[in-house]
Amino acid sequence: MLKITQTKSGIGETQKHRGTLRALGLRKIGQSVQHEESPQVAGMLRLIAHLVKVEAAS
């Protein structure tokens, strides 16, 4: 499991970046979600790495 926390705003980002944040379930700065590790999630995180912090969830 991965804990993904939004650290920066999506304002000023491309539509693709904002859509990726929404697809992960992130709406506000400081909000966290948990997702299983998968190639799809890894690709999404690579796209928006500058907007989020990723940690291993327990």
CHARMM-style PDB file with segment names, atoms N, HN, CA, C and O in Angstrom:
ATOM      1  N   MET     1       0.842  -1.190   0.000  1.00  0.00      PROA
ATOM      2  CA  MET     1       0.000   0.000   0.000  1.00  0.00      PROA
ATOM      3  C   MET     1       0.882   1.247   0.000  1.00  0.00      PROA
ATOM      4  O   MET     1       1.961   1.275   0.593  1.00  0.00      PROA
ATOM      5  N   LEU     2       0.388   2.266  -0.680  1.00  0.00      PROA
ATOM      6  HN  LEU     2      -0.488   2.243  -1.162  1.00  0.00      PROA
ATOM      7  CA  LEU     2       1.063   3.554  -0.724  1.00  0.00      PROA
ATOM      8  C   LEU     2       0.159   4.615  -0.122  1.00  0.00      PROA
ATOM      9  O   LEU     2      -1.045   4.635  -0.376  1.00  0.00      PROA
ATOM     10  N   LYS     3       0.749   5.499   0.680  1.00  0.00      PROA
ATOM     11  HN  LYS     3       1.727   5.482   0.886  1.00  0.00      PROA
ATOM     12  CA  LYS     3       0.022   6.655   1.193  1.00  0.00      PROA
ATOM     13  C   LYS     3       0.463   7.849   0.357  1.00  0.00      PROA
ATOM     14  O   LYS     3       1.644   8.194   0.328  1.00  0.00      PROA
ATOM     15  N   ILE     4      -0.493   8.478  -0.323  1.00  0.00      PROA
ATOM     16  HN  ILE     4      -1.453   8.197  -0.299  1.00  0.00      PROA
ATOM     17  CA  ILE     4      -0.200   9.584  -1.226  1.00  0.00      PROA
ATOM     18  C   ILE     4      -0.828  10.841  -0.642  1.00  0.00      PROA
ATOM     19  O   ILE     4      -2.031  10.874  -0.385  1.00  0.00      PROA
ATOM     20  N   THR     5      -0.018  11.877  -0.431  1.00  0.00      PROA
ATOM     21  HN  THR     5       0.960  11.850  -0.639  1.00  0.00      PROA
ATOM     22  CA  THR     5      -0.474  13.127   0.164  1.00  0.00      PROA
ATOM     23  C   THR     5      -0.222  14.263  -0.814  1.00  0.00      PROA
ATOM     24  O   THR     5       0.886  14.411  -1.328  1.00  0.00      PROA
ATOM     25  N   GLN     6      -1.252  15.069  -1.072  1.00  0.00      PROA
ATOM     26  HN  GLN     6      -2.153  14.949  -0.654  1.00  0.00      PROA
ATOM     27  CA  GLN     6      -1.089  16.221  -1.958  1.00  0.00      PROA
ATOM     28  C   GLN     6      -0.378  17.316  -1.192  1.00  0.00      PROA
ATOM     29  O   GLN     6      -0.823  17.707  -0.112  1.00  0.00      PROA
ATOM     30  N   THR     7       0.737  17.825  -1.744  1.00  0.00      PROA
ATOM     31  HN  THR     7       1.098  17.508  -2.620  1.00  0.00      PROA
ATOM     32  CA  THR     7       1.530  18.844  -1.075  1.00  0.00      PROA
ATOM     33  C   THR     7       1.455  20.201  -1.756  1.00  0.00      PROA
ATOM     34  O   THR     7       1.759  21.222  -1.138  1.00  0.00      PROA
ATOM     35  N   LYS     8       1.054  20.223  -3.019  1.00  0.00      PROA
ATOM     36  HN  LYS     8       0.807  19.394  -3.520  1.00  0.00      PROA
ATOM     37  CA  LYS     8       0.964  21.482  -3.765  1.00  0.00      PROA
ATOM     38  C   LYS     8      -0.353  21.526  -4.519  1.00  0.00      PROA
ATOM     39  O   LYS     8      -0.979  20.498  -4.773  1.00  0.00      PROA
ATOM     40  N   SER     9      -0.757  22.729  -4.868  1.00  0.00      PROA
ATOM     41  HN  SER     9      -0.248  23.564  -4.661  1.00  0.00      PROA
ATOM     42  CA  SER     9      -2.017  22.943  -5.562  1.00  0.00      PROA
ATOM     43  C   SER     9      -1.928  22.535  -7.031  1.00  0.00      PROA
ATOM     44  O   SER     9      -0.860  22.596  -7.640  1.00  0.00      PROA
ATOM     45  N   GLY    10      -3.046  22.125  -7.582  1.00  0.00      PROA
ATOM     46  HN  GLY    10      -3.914  22.075  -7.087  1.00  0.00      PROA
ATOM     47  CA  GLY    10      -3.134  21.798  -8.998  1.00  0.00      PROA
ATOM     48  C   GLY    10      -3.427  23.014  -9.858  1.00  0.00      PROA
ATOM     49  O   GLY    10      -3.436  22.924 -11.086  1.00  0.00      PROA
ATOM     50  N   ILE    11      -3.668  24.161  -9.210  1.00  0.00      PROA
ATOM     51  HN  ILE    11      -3.661  24.234  -8.213  1.00  0.00      PROA
ATOM     52  CA  ILE    11      -3.941  25.388  -9.955  1.00  0.00      PROA
ATOM     53  C   ILE    11      -2.702  25.750 -10.769  1.00  0.00      PROA
ATOM     54  O   ILE    11      -1.589  25.734 -10.244  1.00  0.00      PROA
ATOM     55  N   GLY    12      -2.886  26.070 -12.019  1.00  0.00      PROA
ATOM     56  HN  GLY    12      -3.791  26.083 -12.446  1.00  0.00      PROA
ATOM     57  CA  GLY    12      -1.774  26.434 -12.887  1.00  0.00      PROA
ATOM     58  C   GLY    12      -1.149  25.243 -13.581  1.00  0.00      PROA
ATOM     59  O   GLY    12      -0.288  25.410 -14.445  1.00  0.00      PROA
ATOM     60  N   GLU    13      -1.567  24.053 -13.218  1.00  0.00      PROA
ATOM     61  HN  GLU    13      -2.266  23.917 -12.516  1.00  0.00      PROA
ATOM     62  CA  GLU    13      -1.062  22.838 -13.860  1.00  0.00      PROA
ATOM     63  C   GLU    13      -1.903  22.536 -15.096  1.00  0.00      PROA
ATOM     64  O   GLU    13      -2.960  23.132 -15.300  1.00  0.00      PROA
ATOM     65  N   THR    14      -1.430  21.620 -15.904  1.00  0.00      PROA
ATOM     66  HN  THR    14      -0.571  21.136 -15.738  1.00  0.00      PROA
ATOM     67  CA  THR    14      -2.176  21.248 -17.098  1.00  0.00      PROA
ATOM     68  C   THR    14      -3.427  20.471 -16.716  1.00  0.00      PROA
ATOM     69  O   THR    14      -3.536  19.952 -15.605  1.00  0.00      PROA
ATOM     70  N   GLN    15      -4.363  20.398 -17.645  1.00  0.00      PROA
ATOM     71  HN  GLN    15      -4.275  20.819 -18.547  1.00  0.00      PROA
ATOM     72  CA  GLN    15      -5.604  19.658 -17.416  1.00  0.00      PROA
ATOM     73  C   GLN    15      -5.295  18.189 -17.107  1.00  0.00      PROA
ATOM     74  O   GLN    15      -5.985  17.567 -16.299  1.00  0.00      PROA
ATOM     75  N   LYS    16      -4.274  17.644 -17.738  1.00  0.00      PROA
ATOM     76  HN  LYS    16      -3.714  18.149 -18.394  1.00  0.00      PROA
ATOM     77  CA  LYS    16      -3.895  16.247 -17.511  1.00  0.00      PROA
ATOM     78  C   LYS    16      -3.429  16.031 -16.076  1.00  0.00      PROA
ATOM     79  O   LYS    16      -3.775  15.025 -15.456  1.00  0.00      PROA
ATOM     80  N   HSD    17      -2.647  16.966 -15.547  1.00  0.00      PROA
ATOM     81  HN  HSD    17      -2.366  17.783 -16.051  1.00  0.00      PROA
ATOM     82  CA  HSD    17      -2.165  16.855 -14.169  1.00  0.00      PROA
ATOM     83  C   HSD    17      -3.316  16.969 -13.182  1.00  0.00      PROA
ATOM     84  O   HSD    17      -3.389  16.203 -12.221  1.00  0.00      PROA
ATOM     85  N   ARG    18      -4.225  17.930 -13.415  1.00  0.00      PROA
ATOM     86  HN  ARG    18      -4.166  18.552 -14.196  1.00  0.00      PROA
ATOM     87  CA  ARG    18      -5.374  18.088 -12.519  1.00  0.00      PROA
ATOM     88  C   ARG    18      -6.276  16.860 -12.569  1.00  0.00      PROA
ATOM     89  O   ARG    18      -6.812  16.438 -11.545  1.00  0.00      PROA
ATOM     90  N   GLY    19      -6.443  16.294 -13.749  1.00  0.00      PROA
ATOM     91  HN  GLY    19      -6.008  16.638 -14.581  1.00  0.00      PROA
ATOM     92  CA  GLY    19      -7.248  15.086 -13.882  1.00  0.00      PROA
ATOM     93  C   GLY    19      -6.635  13.905 -13.161  1.00  0.00      PROA
ATOM     94  O   GLY    19      -7.354  13.081 -12.597  1.00  0.00      PROA
ATOM     95  N   THR    20      -5.315  13.811 -13.172  1.00  0.00      PROA
ATOM     96  HN  THR    20      -4.731  14.481 -13.630  1.00  0.00      PROA
ATOM     97  CA  THR    20      -4.622  12.731 -12.487  1.00  0.00      PROA
ATOM     98  C   THR    20      -4.800  12.849 -10.973  1.00  0.00      PROA
ATOM     99  O   THR    20      -5.004  11.844 -10.293  1.00  0.00      PROA
ATOM    100  N   LEU    21      -4.722  14.070 -10.445  1.00  0.00      PROA
ATOM    101  HN  LEU    21      -4.556  14.887 -10.998  1.00  0.00      PROA
ATOM    102  CA  LEU    21      -4.980  14.276  -9.015  1.00  0.00      PROA
ATOM    103  C   LEU    21      -6.381  13.798  -8.660  1.00  0.00      PROA
ATOM    104  O   LEU    21      -6.567  13.101  -7.662  1.00  0.00      PROA
ATOM    105  N   ARG    22      -7.369  14.170  -9.475  1.00  0.00      PROA
ATOM    106  HN  ARG    22      -7.218  14.736 -10.285  1.00  0.00      PROA
ATOM    107  CA  ARG    22      -8.755  13.778  -9.220  1.00  0.00      PROA
ATOM    108  C   ARG    22      -8.918  12.262  -9.316  1.00  0.00      PROA
ATOM    109  O   ARG    22      -9.637  11.665  -8.514  1.00  0.00      PROA
ATOM    110  N   ALA    23      -8.264  11.641 -10.281  1.00  0.00      PROA
ATOM    111  HN  ALA    23      -7.680  12.125 -10.933  1.00  0.00      PROA
ATOM    112  CA  ALA    23      -8.375  10.194 -10.460  1.00  0.00      PROA
ATOM    113  C   ALA    23      -7.813   9.444  -9.255  1.00  0.00      PROA
ATOM    114  O   ALA    23      -8.276   8.351  -8.931  1.00  0.00      PROA
ATOM    115  N   LEU    24      -6.822  10.026  -8.598  1.00  0.00      PROA
ATOM    116  HN  LEU    24      -6.446  10.914  -8.862  1.00  0.00      PROA
ATOM    117  CA  LEU    24      -6.268   9.416  -7.398  1.00  0.00      PROA
ATOM    118  C   LEU    24      -7.129   9.711  -6.171  1.00  0.00      PROA
ATOM    119  O   LEU    24      -6.921   9.113  -5.115  1.00  0.00      PROA
ATOM    120  N   GLY    25      -8.093  10.625  -6.298  1.00  0.00      PROA
ATOM    121  HN  GLY    25      -8.262  11.110  -7.156  1.00  0.00      PROA
ATOM    122  CA  GLY    25      -8.979  10.949  -5.184  1.00  0.00      PROA
ATOM    123  C   GLY    25      -8.500  12.119  -4.355  1.00  0.00      PROA
ATOM    124  O   GLY    25      -8.954  12.303  -3.226  1.00  0.00      PROA
ATOM    125  N   LEU    26      -7.582  12.921  -4.899  1.00  0.00      PROA
ATOM    126  HN  LEU    26      -7.213  12.771  -5.817  1.00  0.00      PROA
ATOM    127  CA  LEU    26      -7.037  14.060  -4.159  1.00  0.00      PROA
ATOM    128  C   LEU    26      -7.740  15.343  -4.588  1.00  0.00      PROA
ATOM    129  O   LEU    26      -7.865  15.627  -5.779  1.00  0.00      PROA
ATOM    130  N   ARG    27      -8.200  16.120  -3.594  1.00  0.00      PROA
ATOM    131  HN  ARG    27      -8.098  15.890  -2.626  1.00  0.00      PROA
ATOM    132  CA  ARG    27      -8.923  17.349  -3.888  1.00  0.00      PROA
ATOM    133  C   ARG    27      -8.311  18.574  -3.204  1.00  0.00      PROA
ATOM    134  O   ARG    27      -8.384  19.682  -3.735  1.00  0.00      PROA
ATOM    135  N   LYS    28      -7.707  18.377  -2.028  1.00  0.00      PROA
ATOM    136  HN  LYS    28      -7.647  17.477  -1.597  1.00  0.00      PROA
ATOM    137  CA  LYS    28      -7.190  19.500  -1.253  1.00  0.00      PROA
ATOM    138  C   LYS    28      -5.729  19.261  -0.877  1.00  0.00      PROA
ATOM    139  O   LYS    28      -5.277  18.119  -0.790  1.00  0.00      PROA
ATOM    140  N   ILE    29      -5.006  20.345  -0.659  1.00  0.00      PROA
ATOM    141  HN  ILE    29      -5.373  21.272  -0.730  1.00  0.00      PROA
ATOM    142  CA  ILE    29      -3.644  20.241  -0.159  1.00  0.00      PROA
ATOM    143  C   ILE    29      -3.704  19.646   1.243  1.00  0.00      PROA
ATOM    144  O   ILE    29      -4.523  20.060   2.064  1.00  0.00      PROA
ATOM    145  N   GLY    30      -2.845  18.686   1.513  1.00  0.00      PROA
ATOM    146  HN  GLY    30      -2.180  18.349   0.846  1.00  0.00      PROA
ATOM    147  CA  GLY    30      -2.809  18.031   2.812  1.00  0.00      PROA
ATOM    148  C   GLY    30      -3.661  16.779   2.889  1.00  0.00      PROA
ATOM    149  O   GLY    30      -3.551  16.019   3.852  1.00  0.00      PROA
ATOM    150  N   GLN    31      -4.511  16.547   1.893  1.00  0.00      PROA
ATOM    151  HN  GLN    31      -4.600  17.165   1.112  1.00  0.00      PROA
ATOM    152  CA  GLN    31      -5.358  15.351   1.884  1.00  0.00      PROA
ATOM    153  C   GLN    31      -4.516  14.137   1.506  1.00  0.00      PROA
ATOM    154  O   GLN    31      -3.635  14.223   0.650  1.00  0.00      PROA
ATOM    155  N   SER    32      -4.798  13.003   2.155  1.00  0.00      PROA
ATOM    156  HN  SER    32      -5.513  12.934   2.850  1.00  0.00      PROA
ATOM    157  CA  SER    32      -4.082  11.760   1.885  1.00  0.00      PROA
ATOM    158  C   SER    32      -5.044  10.664   1.458  1.00  0.00      PROA
ATOM    159  O   SER    32      -6.185  10.601   1.916  1.00  0.00      PROA
ATOM    160  N   VAL    33      -4.560   9.804   0.575  1.00  0.00      PROA
ATOM    161  HN  VAL    33      -3.633   9.856   0.203  1.00  0.00      PROA
ATOM    162  CA  VAL    33      -5.316   8.626   0.154  1.00  0.00      PROA
ATOM    163  C   VAL    33      -4.366   7.442   0.142  1.00  0.00      PROA
ATOM    164  O   VAL    33      -3.147   7.612   0.103  1.00  0.00      PROA
ATOM    165  N   GLN    34      -4.931   6.234   0.177  1.00  0.00      PROA
ATOM    166  HN  GLN    34      -5.921   6.095   0.209  1.00  0.00      PROA
ATOM    167  CA  GLN    34      -4.122   5.030   0.100  1.00  0.00      PROA
ATOM    168  C   GLN    34      -4.516   4.242  -1.132  1.00  0.00      PROA
ATOM    169  O   GLN    34      -5.702   4.076  -1.419  1.00  0.00      PROA
ATOM    170  N   HSD    35      -3.518   3.756  -1.864  1.00  0.00      PROA
ATOM    171  HN  HSD    35      -2.555   3.892  -1.631  1.00  0.00      PROA
ATOM    172  CA  HSD    35      -3.737   2.947  -3.053  1.00  0.00      PROA
ATOM    173  C   HSD    35      -2.778   1.769  -3.038  1.00  0.00      PROA
ATOM    174  O   HSD    35      -1.680   1.860  -2.488  1.00  0.00      PROA
ATOM    175  N   GLU    36      -3.189   0.673  -3.636  1.00  0.00      PROA
ATOM    176  HN  GLU    36      -4.081   0.599  -4.083  1.00  0.00      PROA
ATOM    177  CA  GLU    36      -2.311  -0.480  -3.838  1.00  0.00      PROA
ATOM    178  C   GLU    36      -1.237  -0.096  -4.852  1.00  0.00      PROA
ATOM    179  O   GLU    36      -1.483   0.704  -5.754  1.00  0.00      PROA
ATOM    180  N   GLU    37      -0.059  -0.665  -4.699  1.00  0.00      PROA
ATOM    181  HN  GLU    37       0.141  -1.316  -3.966  1.00  0.00      PROA
ATOM    182  CA  GLU    37       0.993  -0.450  -5.690  1.00  0.00      PROA
ATOM    183  C   GLU    37       0.625  -1.185  -6.961  1.00  0.00      PROA
ATOM    184  O   GLU    37       0.293  -2.370  -6.925  1.00  0.00      PROA
ATOM    185  N   SER    38       0.683  -0.485  -8.089  1.00  0.00      PROA
ATOM    186  HN  SER    38       0.953   0.478  -8.118  1.00  0.00      PROA
ATOM    187  CA  SER    38       0.410  -1.095  -9.383  1.00  0.00      PROA
ATOM    188  C   SER    38       1.112  -0.264 -10.452  1.00  0.00      PROA
ATOM    189  O   SER    38       1.485   0.881 -10.196  1.00  0.00      PROA
ATOM    190  N   PRO    39       1.295  -0.822 -11.635  1.00  0.00      PROA
ATOM    191  CA  PRO    39       1.921  -0.049 -12.717  1.00  0.00      PROA
ATOM    192  C   PRO    39       1.109   1.193 -13.088  1.00  0.00      PROA
ATOM    193  O   PRO    39       1.683   2.220 -13.451  1.00  0.00      PROA
ATOM    194  N   GLN    40      -0.222   1.107 -12.999  1.00  0.00      PROA
ATOM    195  HN  GLN    40      -0.688   0.273 -12.704  1.00  0.00      PROA
ATOM    196  CA  GLN    40      -1.069   2.253 -13.332  1.00  0.00      PROA
ATOM    197  C   GLN    40      -0.861   3.396 -12.346  1.00  0.00      PROA
ATOM    198  O   GLN    40      -0.726   4.551 -12.748  1.00  0.00      PROA
ATOM    199  N   VAL    41      -0.835   3.073 -11.059  1.00  0.00      PROA
ATOM    200  HN  VAL    41      -0.944   2.134 -10.733  1.00  0.00      PROA
ATOM    201  CA  VAL    41      -0.635   4.090 -10.035  1.00  0.00      PROA
ATOM    202  C   VAL    41       0.787   4.657 -10.131  1.00  0.00      PROA
ATOM    203  O   VAL    41       0.986   5.857  -9.939  1.00  0.00      PROA
ATOM    204  N   ALA    42       1.759   3.817 -10.422  1.00  0.00      PROA
ATOM    205  HN  ALA    42       1.597   2.842 -10.578  1.00  0.00      PROA
ATOM    206  CA  ALA    42       3.147   4.285 -10.563  1.00  0.00      PROA
ATOM    207  C   ALA    42       3.260   5.296 -11.702  1.00  0.00      PROA
ATOM    208  O   ALA    42       3.970   6.293 -11.570  1.00  0.00      PROA
ATOM    209  N   GLY    43       2.583   5.059 -12.798  1.00  0.00      PROA
ATOM    210  HN  GLY    43       2.006   4.250 -12.905  1.00  0.00      PROA
ATOM    211  CA  GLY    43       2.593   5.999 -13.921  1.00  0.00      PROA
ATOM    212  C   GLY    43       1.934   7.316 -13.566  1.00  0.00      PROA
ATOM    213  O   GLY    43       2.415   8.380 -13.957  1.00  0.00      PROA
ATOM    214  N   MET    44       0.837   7.253 -12.827  1.00  0.00      PROA
ATOM    215  HN  MET    44       0.446   6.389 -12.509  1.00  0.00      PROA
ATOM    216  CA  MET    44       0.154   8.474 -12.396  1.00  0.00      PROA
ATOM    217  C   MET    44       1.052   9.291 -11.472  1.00  0.00      PROA
ATOM    218  O   MET    44       1.126  10.515 -11.583  1.00  0.00      PROA
ATOM    219  N   LEU    45       1.729   8.602 -10.564  1.00  0.00      PROA
ATOM    220  HN  LEU    45       1.669   7.608 -10.474  1.00  0.00      PROA
ATOM    221  CA  LEU    45       2.606   9.300  -9.621  1.00  0.00      PROA
ATOM    222  C   LEU    45       3.816   9.908 -10.319  1.00  0.00      PROA
ATOM    223  O   LEU    45       4.295  10.969  -9.917  1.00  0.00      PROA
ATOM    224  N   ARG    46       4.309   9.255 -11.350  1.00  0.00      PROA
ATOM    225  HN  ARG    46       3.921   8.394 -11.677  1.00  0.00      PROA
ATOM    226  CA  ARG    46       5.437   9.799 -12.106  1.00  0.00      PROA
ATOM    227  C   ARG    46       5.035  11.128 -12.762  1.00  0.00      PROA
ATOM    228  O   ARG    46       5.849  12.047 -12.855  1.00  0.00      PROA
ATOM    229  N   LEU    47       3.789  11.225 -13.213  1.00  0.00      PROA
ATOM    230  HN  LEU    47       3.128  10.479 -13.138  1.00  0.00      PROA
ATOM    231  CA  LEU    47       3.299  12.425 -13.888  1.00  0.00      PROA
ATOM    232  C   LEU    47       3.165  13.604 -12.921  1.00  0.00      PROA
ATOM    233  O   LEU    47       3.439  14.747 -13.287  1.00  0.00      PROA
ATOM    234  N   ILE    48       2.745  13.322 -11.693  1.00  0.00      PROA
ATOM    235  HN  ILE    48       2.522  12.393 -11.396  1.00  0.00      PROA
ATOM    236  CA  ILE    48       2.477  14.419 -10.745  1.00  0.00      PROA
ATOM    237  C   ILE    48       3.393  14.370  -9.525  1.00  0.00      PROA
ATOM    238  O   ILE    48       3.003  14.815  -8.445  1.00  0.00      PROA
ATOM    239  N   ALA    49       4.582  13.847  -9.678  1.00  0.00      PROA
ATOM    240  HN  ALA    49       4.899  13.486 -10.555  1.00  0.00      PROA
ATOM    241  CA  ALA    49       5.520  13.693  -8.554  1.00  0.00      PROA
ATOM    242  C   ALA    49       5.830  15.027  -7.870  1.00  0.00      PROA
ATOM    243  O   ALA    49       6.121  15.058  -6.674  1.00  0.00      PROA
ATOM    244  N   HSD    50       5.770  16.120  -8.620  1.00  0.00      PROA
ATOM    245  HN  HSD    50       5.533  16.095  -9.591  1.00  0.00      PROA
ATOM    246  CA  HSD    50       6.084  17.428  -8.043  1.00  0.00      PROA
ATOM    247  C   HSD    50       4.935  17.994  -7.205  1.00  0.00      PROA
ATOM    248  O   HSD    50       5.101  19.030  -6.562  1.00  0.00      PROA
ATOM    249  N   LEU    51       3.773  17.333  -7.202  1.00  0.00      PROA
ATOM    250  HN  LEU    51       3.638  16.492  -7.724  1.00  0.00      PROA
ATOM    251  CA  LEU    51       2.610  17.817  -6.467  1.00  0.00      PROA
ATOM    252  C   LEU    51       2.266  16.964  -5.245  1.00  0.00      PROA
ATOM    253  O   LEU    51       1.435  17.362  -4.429  1.00  0.00      PROA
ATOM    254  N   VAL    52       2.899  15.791  -5.112  1.00  0.00      PROA
ATOM    255  HN  VAL    52       3.574  15.467  -5.775  1.00  0.00      PROA
ATOM    256  CA  VAL    52       2.523  14.858  -4.064  1.00  0.00      PROA
ATOM    257  C   VAL    52       3.740  14.329  -3.313  1.00  0.00      PROA
ATOM    258  O   VAL    52       4.876  14.430  -3.777  1.00  0.00      PROA
ATOM    259  N   LYS    53       3.467  13.757  -2.128  1.00  0.00      PROA
ATOM    260  HN  LYS    53       2.545  13.674  -1.751  1.00  0.00      PROA
ATOM    261  CA  LYS    53       4.477  13.053  -1.356  1.00  0.00      PROA
ATOM    262  C   LYS    53       3.985  11.612  -1.222  1.00  0.00      PROA
ATOM    263  O   LYS    53       2.820  11.382  -0.898  1.00  0.00      PROA
ATOM    264  N   VAL    54       4.859  10.653  -1.468  1.00  0.00      PROA
ATOM    265  HN  VAL    54       5.806  10.840  -1.731  1.00  0.00      PROA
ATOM    266  CA  VAL    54       4.469   9.238  -1.443  1.00  0.00      PROA
ATOM    267  C   VAL    54       5.247   8.531  -0.331  1.00  0.00      PROA
ATOM    268  O   VAL    54       6.466   8.664  -0.219  1.00  0.00      PROA
ATOM    269  N   GLU    55       4.510   7.778   0.484  1.00  0.00      PROA
ATOM    270  HN  GLU    55       3.520   7.670   0.393  1.00  0.00      PROA
ATOM    271  CA  GLU    55       5.117   7.001   1.570  1.00  0.00      PROA
ATOM    272  C   GLU    55       4.538   5.587   1.534  1.00  0.00      PROA
ATOM    273  O   GLU    55       3.464   5.357   0.979  1.00  0.00      PROA
ATOM    274  N   ALA    56       5.251   4.669   2.120  1.00  0.00      PROA
ATOM    275  HN  ALA    56       6.124   4.856   2.571  1.00  0.00      PROA
ATOM    276  CA  ALA    56       4.728   3.304   2.267  1.00  0.00      PROA
ATOM    277  C   ALA    56       3.744   3.324   3.441  1.00  0.00      PROA
ATOM    278  O   ALA    56       4.080   3.777   4.535  1.00  0.00      PROA
ATOM    279  N   ALA    57       2.540   2.834   3.204  1.00  0.00      PROA
ATOM    280  HN  ALA    57       2.267   2.465   2.316  1.00  0.00      PROA
ATOM    281  CA  ALA    57       1.524   2.777   4.260  1.00  0.00      PROA
ATOM    282  C   ALA    57       1.673   1.472   5.031  1.00  0.00      PROA
ATOM    283  O   ALA    57       2.060   0.444   4.476  1.00  0.00      PROA
ATOM    284  N   SER    58       1.359   1.536   6.307  1.00  0.00      PROA
ATOM    285  HN  SER    58       1.044   2.371   6.757  1.00  0.00      PROA
ATOM    286  CA  SER    58       1.472   0.327   7.130  1.00  0.00      PROA
ATOM    287  C   SER    58       0.222  -0.504   7.081  1.00  0.00      PROA
ATOM    288  OT1 SER    58       0.154  -1.554   7.719  1.00  0.00      PROA
TER     289      SER     58
END
